[in-house]
């Protein structure tokens, strides 16, 4: 539905927001868990700040025990360790 300027102004005054379509993947990823960040930085031999700057997509704390997550994460951590 399209809203004209008067309708948009009325909605804002009522404290309502216009509907906007949600595009999956358009939202930024959540910040990494500090516990995960500290543990993985220690394993990689880098600072937690360097690990966040590397741009890795870090899993949540509860997912670290999954084999598929470990298989995807270890080569990236080894690469960071080799660069350090």
C-alpha positions in Angstrom: 0.0 0.0 0.0 1.2 3.5 -0.8 0.9 6.3 1.7 0.6 9.9 0.8 2.5 12.6 2.7 -0.5 13.5 5.0 -1.0 9.8 5.9 2.7 9.4 6.6 2.7 12.4 8.8 -0.4 11.1 10.7 1.3 7.8 11.2 4.4 9.4 12.6 2.3 11.5 15.0 0.6 8.4 16.2 4.0 6.8 16.9 3.6 4.1 14.2 6.2 3.1 11.7 5.6 2.3 8.1 5.8 -1.2 6.9 9.1 -2.1 5.2 9.8 -5.4 3.6 12.3 -7.5 5.3 15.1 -8.9 3.1 16.7 -11.9 4.7 20.4 -11.4 5.3 20.1 -7.6 5.2 20.6 -7.2 8.9 24.1 -7.0 10.3 25.3 -10.1 12.1 25.0 -10.1 15.9 28.2 -9.2 17.8 30.2 -12.2 18.8 29.9 -13.6 22.3 32.8 -12.2 24.4 33.5 -15.7 25.8 33.8 -17.1 22.3 35.9 -14.2 21.2 38.4 -14.6 24.1 38.7 -18.4 23.7 39.2 -18.3 19.9 41.7 -15.4 20.1 43.7 -17.4 22.7 43.7 -20.5 20.4 44.7 -18.4 17.4 47.4 -16.6 19.3 46.0 -13.2 18.5 44.2 -10.4 20.4 40.4 -10.5 20.5 40.5 -7.1 18.6 42.6 -8.7 15.8 40.1 -11.6 15.6 37.1 -9.2 15.1 39.1 -7.2 12.5 39.7 -10.4 10.6 36.0 -10.5 9.7 35.3 -14.1 10.6 31.8 -15.1 11.2 32.0 -16.5 14.7 29.5 -19.1 16.1 27.6 -18.7 19.3 28.9 -20.3 22.4 26.4 -23.2 22.3 27.4 -24.1 18.7 31.1 -24.6 19.4 30.7 -28.3 20.2 29.2 -29.1 16.7 31.7 -30.8 14.4 30.6 -28.9 11.3 31.2 -25.6 13.1 34.7 -26.8 14.2 35.6 -28.0 10.7 34.6 -24.6 9.2 36.4 -22.6 11.9 39.7 -24.3 12.4 41.2 -23.6 9.0 40.5 -19.9 9.4 42.0 -19.8 12.9 45.1 -21.6 11.6 45.5 -19.0 8.9 45.3 -16.2 11.5 47.9 -18.0 13.7 50.2 -18.4 10.6 50.0 -14.6 9.9 50.7 -13.6 13.5 
